[in-house]
């Protein structure tokens, strides 16, 4: 398959093991027979399957030493410049967080972990691939590099709290409807294979 293979999250349900005892046909008797109490269900050990591969390690200590980029939510070009060269633009099929038509700028080729900026009259959305332990080393490296760009943008927008925002969400905390440095964050989170920061203009 060309590019990164699509990731499917397989949620495995626990199958309840039930004994298959057959109930023998009983002849009618003069006395009513009392059914035995329900037999206790044998306890089943639940084994949590851990993801295979090495964990994804983000160099936050190094990023903290760097200065944030000079960006503004009112200047989309400044954010585009901070993300790098635009690889392709979609003005026809993209929607924003609220489902309204938007423009999506993609900064990576289709074969690489994505790094996108979605711009609409109401929101600015930063989206990027969230690497998992099962990914290849190259996928992890590119995802970390993209996260570093977002980190610098967040630092430029939100100052010190921007650093904390990115660190929190890559550690699977969800931020919702929070004002940071006088900027309203609708939602910020990383889950499955995707990270997003949605900022209200």
Steps between C-alpha positions, in 0.01 A plus 500: 500500500633840408586719797428429857266211541169578655484420864208307629434486872376156584301498819486147625203418718536249780313182413316351789581133535193300586484138591314288251338259738207327347184478703383143498133430452342415831204274558209658683483410865238538763705755687600831352872514451685808611746646250853539641620858558684675221851375473769770549666619181863409495718809529686578180832685505504807276834554335562848361688485175783752495592672174801348328809704424701769673313793657499838328726739691461876456803726573306751710809608694670606175187672368462701819836666429378626163308820449147497368429624149331835443150401391147636532158341456407806295792441262460160338809555288719519811377157610546354152857628494570338837373164374712506185427477129144417398490169315138527385185703566140384515237771466208283393458198729631606840293604799588653834422382853140621474442334163520814289698537180868575559836503326747225589872548450706181508871529572601138440468276195226240512754226567624665823347558845261788446536857622201718418365848561127558455385859468141623515330825603441362850789264577865425443576132536840337528501128430783249484574130513533354850762228486454174687754241621407267214601756235826486309798702619458734203133560578587573861778738401280699264216512753738631767632765259144612424419513870806721548362749248165506678683545831674814374175640361318430827782667689469805275123518549462399863847567648599257780151355508540400138784268597282342766210467258695292249666290769164430660322388185778271374474338843130441420341778700202668337462880518155643429362851483786673679633854466880507490691829472177671388449244221206261510583134442192304397669162535851357505572129514696204367332164465544193285718630213399866495574823688303821466492852646189700409526873565213742473580822313 
